């Protein structure tokens, strides 16, 4: 059952209703800051995102269990990590998943290292994700300029061994697209100095 109430700039929709309560999706002009959320609010947002992905057809029925597995693993992070750092990790993970369309629940160790802070670490507040001055993480391209899907195995350290691979064997570094792998991207060019 869907119904909506529009009051000015805010919008509320009843996503589902049962004898024990309602799931209401609220939206408005201001996004809450991650630092001010609690786990209950994150949980409701997670369910609203799941509903929205299904409604818009961006999450196939056979991928629902993958999404739920990702959500379960994220809930488990709350037990051992600073809550706000988990919120930043979740946001980073969702952005990468949206960009690269990898399977929900795929392990992304880099963002775990960047965002997650164990409980009891020196600082209780997590205001901004740390930025390394020596190397800034840049996402990889999932498709060529011609919208052909780039082979992930080809761009790994081991390379692709499939003789009839249907994906493009080009560099996945954004803007490159040359015939070398992403893991060999920097070594493919002459060094200056």
Secondary structure, 3 states (H helix, E strand, C coil): CCEEEEECCEEEEEEEEECCEEEEEEECCCCCCHHHCCHHHHHHHHHHHHHHHHHCCCCCHHHHHHHHHHHHHHHHHHHHECHHHHHHHHHHHHHHHHHHCCCCCCCCHHHHHHHCCECCCCCCCCCCCCCCCCCCCCCECCECCCCCEECCCCCCCCCCCCCCCCCECCCCECCCCCCCCHHHCHHHCCCCC
